[in-house]
Amino acid sequence: MFRLWGKIFKDNRLVKDIVICDESEDTRTHKIFHALDAICYEFDLSKPIWLDATIAEFKRHDKARFYQDNFMDTIEFDYLEIHIIEE
């Protein structure tokens, strides 16, 4: 089972979180994008842009943070963090 944890932080405090589970036979990349879409839908956010630094961080740690630079719209929090907790 694939599980992705999405967390919103403001002032170094966890404000909201959600875990998305995916049991499909899709590729890992597709599961990540589908889970991120579900997180953005649940938190009513626009989809973030994957910058080169974000991709590199995700490859190293299976975790990525999306700051204001990653969003087209203004965000009311410091960052959105996604983290793979189970594959």
mmCIF file of the C-alpha atoms, coordinates in Angstrom:
data_MODEL
# 
_entry.id   MODEL 
# 
loop_
_atom_site.group_PDB 
_atom_site.id 
_atom_site.type_symbol 
_atom_site.label_atom_id 
_atom_site.label_alt_id 
_atom_site.label_comp_id 
_atom_site.label_asym_id 
_atom_site.label_entity_id 
_atom_site.label_seq_id 
_atom_site.pdbx_PDB_ins_code 
_atom_site.Cartn_x 
_atom_site.Cartn_y 
_atom_site.Cartn_z 
_atom_site.occupancy 
_atom_site.B_iso_or_equiv 
_atom_site.pdbx_formal_charge 
_atom_site.auth_seq_id 
_atom_site.auth_comp_id 
_atom_site.auth_asym_id 
_atom_site.auth_atom_id 
_atom_site.pdbx_PDB_model_num 
ATOM 1  C CA . MET A 1 1  ? 0.000  0.000  0.000   1.00 0.00 ? 1  MET A CA 1 
ATOM 2  C CA . PHE A 1 2  ? 1.224  3.482  -0.878  1.00 0.00 ? 2  PHE A CA 1 
ATOM 3  C CA . ARG A 1 3  ? 0.561  6.265  1.636   1.00 0.00 ? 3  ARG A CA 1 
ATOM 4  C CA . LEU A 1 4  ? 1.410  9.944  1.273   1.00 0.00 ? 4  LEU A CA 1 
ATOM 5  C CA . TRP A 1 5  ? 1.132  12.330 4.213   1.00 0.00 ? 5  TRP A CA 1 
ATOM 6  C CA . GLY A 1 6  ? 0.261  15.943 3.414   1.00 0.00 ? 6  GLY A CA 1 
ATOM 7  C CA . LYS A 1 7  ? 0.805  18.607 6.083   1.00 0.00 ? 7  LYS A CA 1 
ATOM 8  C CA . ILE A 1 8  ? 0.276  22.361 6.209   1.00 0.00 ? 8  ILE A CA 1 
ATOM 9  C CA . PHE A 1 9  ? 2.504  24.386 8.525   1.00 0.00 ? 9  PHE A CA 1 
ATOM 10 C CA . LYS A 1 10 ? 2.165  27.963 9.749   1.00 0.00 ? 10 LYS A CA 1 
ATOM 11 C CA . ASP A 1 11 ? 4.577  29.533 12.261  1.00 0.00 ? 11 ASP A CA 1 
ATOM 12 C CA . ASN A 1 12 ? 6.328  26.158 12.701  1.00 0.00 ? 12 ASN A CA 1 
ATOM 13 C CA . ARG A 1 13 ? 3.091  24.506 13.800  1.00 0.00 ? 13 ARG A CA 1 
ATOM 14 C CA . LEU A 1 14 ? 1.112  21.783 12.089  1.00 0.00 ? 14 LEU A CA 1 
ATOM 15 C CA . VAL A 1 15 ? -2.223 23.309 11.084  1.00 0.00 ? 15 VAL A CA 1 
ATOM 16 C CA . LYS A 1 16 ? -3.798 20.556 8.928   1.00 0.00 ? 16 LYS A CA 1 
ATOM 17 C CA . ASP A 1 17 ? -2.804 17.106 7.804   1.00 0.00 ? 17 ASP A CA 1 
ATOM 18 C CA . ILE A 1 18 ? -4.186 14.244 5.759   1.00 0.00 ? 18 ILE A CA 1 
ATOM 19 C CA . VAL A 1 19 ? -2.990 10.799 4.689   1.00 0.00 ? 19 VAL A CA 1 
ATOM 20 C CA . ILE A 1 20 ? -3.829 9.603  1.183   1.00 0.00 ? 20 ILE A CA 1 
ATOM 21 C CA . CYS A 1 21 ? -3.785 5.839  0.571   1.00 0.00 ? 21 CYS A CA 1 
ATOM 22 C CA . ASP A 1 22 ? -3.423 4.344  -2.904  1.00 0.00 ? 22 ASP A CA 1 
ATOM 23 C CA . GLU A 1 23 ? -3.681 0.621  -3.569  1.00 0.00 ? 23 GLU A CA 1 
ATOM 24 C CA . SER A 1 24 ? -3.746 0.887  -7.359  1.00 0.00 ? 24 SER A CA 1 
ATOM 25 C CA . GLU A 1 25 ? -1.258 -0.793 -9.673  1.00 0.00 ? 25 GLU A CA 1 
ATOM 26 C CA . ASP A 1 26 ? -0.098 2.598  -11.006 1.00 0.00 ? 26 ASP A CA 1 
ATOM 27 C CA . THR A 1 27 ? 3.537  3.657  -11.109 1.00 0.00 ? 27 THR A CA 1 
ATOM 28 C CA . ARG A 1 28 ? 5.077  5.367  -8.079  1.00 0.00 ? 28 ARG A CA 1 
ATOM 29 C CA . THR A 1 29 ? 5.181  8.709  -9.909  1.00 0.00 ? 29 THR A CA 1 
ATOM 30 C CA . HIS A 1 30 ? 1.507  8.530  -10.839 1.00 0.00 ? 30 HIS A CA 1 
ATOM 31 C CA . LYS A 1 31 ? 0.594  7.626  -7.256  1.00 0.00 ? 31 LYS A CA 1 
ATOM 32 C CA . ILE A 1 32 ? 2.508  10.669 -5.979  1.00 0.00 ? 32 ILE A CA 1 
ATOM 33 C CA . PHE A 1 33 ? 0.786  13.031 -8.424  1.00 0.00 ? 33 PHE A CA 1 
ATOM 34 C CA . HIS A 1 34 ? -2.668 11.567 -7.755  1.00 0.00 ? 34 HIS A CA 1 
ATOM 35 C CA . ALA A 1 35 ? -2.140 11.821 -3.992  1.00 0.00 ? 35 ALA A CA 1 
ATOM 36 C CA . LEU A 1 36 ? -0.889 15.418 -4.297  1.00 0.00 ? 36 LEU A CA 1 
ATOM 37 C CA . ASP A 1 37 ? -3.986 16.264 -6.362  1.00 0.00 ? 37 ASP A CA 1 
ATOM 38 C CA . ALA A 1 38 ? -6.187 14.737 -3.640  1.00 0.00 ? 38 ALA A CA 1 
ATOM 39 C CA . ILE A 1 39 ? -4.356 16.707 -0.929  1.00 0.00 ? 39 ILE A CA 1 
ATOM 40 C CA . CYS A 1 40 ? -4.763 19.966 -2.843  1.00 0.00 ? 40 CYS A CA 1 
ATOM 41 C CA . TYR A 1 41 ? -8.443 19.233 -3.420  1.00 0.00 ? 41 TYR A CA 1 
ATOM 42 C CA . GLU A 1 42 ? -9.008 18.458 0.269   1.00 0.00 ? 42 GLU A CA 1 
ATOM 43 C CA . PHE A 1 43 ? -7.181 21.614 1.415   1.00 0.00 ? 43 PHE A CA 1 
ATOM 44 C CA . ASP A 1 44 ? -8.718 23.747 -1.384  1.00 0.00 ? 44 ASP A CA 1 
ATOM 45 C CA . LEU A 1 45 ? -5.316 24.682 -2.864  1.00 0.00 ? 45 LEU A CA 1 
ATOM 46 C CA . SER A 1 46 ? -4.085 25.209 -6.373  1.00 0.00 ? 46 SER A CA 1 
ATOM 47 C CA . LYS A 1 47 ? -1.629 22.573 -7.572  1.00 0.00 ? 47 LYS A CA 1 
ATOM 48 C CA . PRO A 1 48 ? 1.956  23.480 -6.699  1.00 0.00 ? 48 PRO A CA 1 
ATOM 49 C CA . ILE A 1 49 ? 4.741  23.686 -9.241  1.00 0.00 ? 49 ILE A CA 1 
ATOM 50 C CA . TRP A 1 50 ? 7.613  21.212 -8.885  1.00 0.00 ? 50 TRP A CA 1 
ATOM 51 C CA . LEU A 1 51 ? 10.745 23.360 -8.949  1.00 0.00 ? 51 LEU A CA 1 
ATOM 52 C CA . ASP A 1 52 ? 14.181 21.770 -9.463  1.00 0.00 ? 52 ASP A CA 1 
ATOM 53 C CA . ALA A 1 53 ? 15.022 22.205 -5.766  1.00 0.00 ? 53 ALA A CA 1 
ATOM 54 C CA . THR A 1 54 ? 11.736 20.540 -4.783  1.00 0.00 ? 54 THR A CA 1 
ATOM 55 C CA . ILE A 1 55 ? 12.407 17.565 -7.050  1.00 0.00 ? 55 ILE A CA 1 
ATOM 56 C CA . ALA A 1 56 ? 15.954 17.147 -5.715  1.00 0.00 ? 56 ALA A CA 1 
ATOM 57 C CA . GLU A 1 57 ? 14.723 17.261 -2.105  1.00 0.00 ? 57 GLU A CA 1 
ATOM 58 C CA . PHE A 1 58 ? 12.010 14.702 -2.847  1.00 0.00 ? 58 PHE A CA 1 
ATOM 59 C CA . LYS A 1 59 ? 14.470 12.325 -4.518  1.00 0.00 ? 59 LYS A CA 1 
ATOM 60 C CA . ARG A 1 60 ? 16.814 12.498 -1.519  1.00 0.00 ? 60 ARG A CA 1 
ATOM 61 C CA . HIS A 1 61 ? 14.340 12.252 1.345   1.00 0.00 ? 61 HIS A CA 1 
ATOM 62 C CA . ASP A 1 62 ? 10.944 11.105 -0.046  1.00 0.00 ? 62 ASP A CA 1 
ATOM 63 C CA . LYS A 1 63 ? 9.758  14.425 1.387   1.00 0.00 ? 63 LYS A CA 1 
ATOM 64 C CA . ALA A 1 64 ? 9.170  17.798 -0.245  1.00 0.00 ? 64 ALA A CA 1 
ATOM 65 C CA . ARG A 1 65 ? 8.092  21.235 0.905   1.00 0.00 ? 65 ARG A CA 1 
ATOM 66 C CA . PHE A 1 66 ? 6.103  23.574 -1.295  1.00 0.00 ? 66 PHE A CA 1 
ATOM 67 C CA . TYR A 1 67 ? 6.563  27.237 -0.354  1.00 0.00 ? 67 TYR A CA 1 
ATOM 68 C CA . GLN A 1 68 ? 4.932  30.379 -1.781  1.00 0.00 ? 68 GLN A CA 1 
ATOM 69 C CA . ASP A 1 69 ? 7.293  30.182 -4.785  1.00 0.00 ? 69 ASP A CA 1 
ATOM 70 C CA . ASN A 1 70 ? 5.697  26.861 -5.760  1.00 0.00 ? 70 ASN A CA 1 
ATOM 71 C CA . PHE A 1 71 ? 2.151  28.255 -5.907  1.00 0.00 ? 71 PHE A CA 1 
ATOM 72 C CA . MET A 1 72 ? 0.595  30.624 -8.430  1.00 0.00 ? 72 MET A CA 1 
ATOM 73 C CA . ASP A 1 73 ? -1.921 31.855 -5.831  1.00 0.00 ? 73 ASP A CA 1 
ATOM 74 C CA . THR A 1 74 ? -1.151 33.466 -2.504  1.00 0.00 ? 74 THR A CA 1 
ATOM 75 C CA . ILE A 1 75 ? -1.114 30.953 0.338   1.00 0.00 ? 75 ILE A CA 1 
ATOM 76 C CA . GLU A 1 76 ? -2.186 31.619 3.928   1.00 0.00 ? 76 GLU A CA 1 
ATOM 77 C CA . PHE A 1 77 ? 0.439  29.302 5.465   1.00 0.00 ? 77 PHE A CA 1 
ATOM 78 C CA . ASP A 1 78 ? 4.218  28.898 5.426   1.00 0.00 ? 78 ASP A CA 1 
ATOM 79 C CA . TYR A 1 79 ? 4.491  25.664 3.449   1.00 0.00 ? 79 TYR A CA 1 
ATOM 80 C CA . LEU A 1 80 ? 2.835  22.424 2.368   1.00 0.00 ? 80 LEU A CA 1 
ATOM 81 C CA . GLU A 1 81 ? 4.909  19.336 3.064   1.00 0.00 ? 81 GLU A CA 1 
ATOM 82 C CA . ILE A 1 82 ? 4.367  15.914 1.524   1.00 0.00 ? 82 ILE A CA 1 
ATOM 83 C CA . HIS A 1 83 ? 6.051  12.795 2.827   1.00 0.00 ? 83 HIS A CA 1 
ATOM 84 C CA . ILE A 1 84 ? 5.864  9.180  1.665   1.00 0.00 ? 84 ILE A CA 1 
ATOM 85 C CA . ILE A 1 85 ? 5.227  7.122  4.783   1.00 0.00 ? 85 ILE A CA 1 
ATOM 86 C CA . GLU A 1 86 ? 4.689  3.700  3.207   1.00 0.00 ? 86 GLU A CA 1 
ATOM 87 C CA . GLU A 1 87 ? 5.269  2.023  -0.127  1.00 0.00 ? 87 GLU A CA 1 
# 
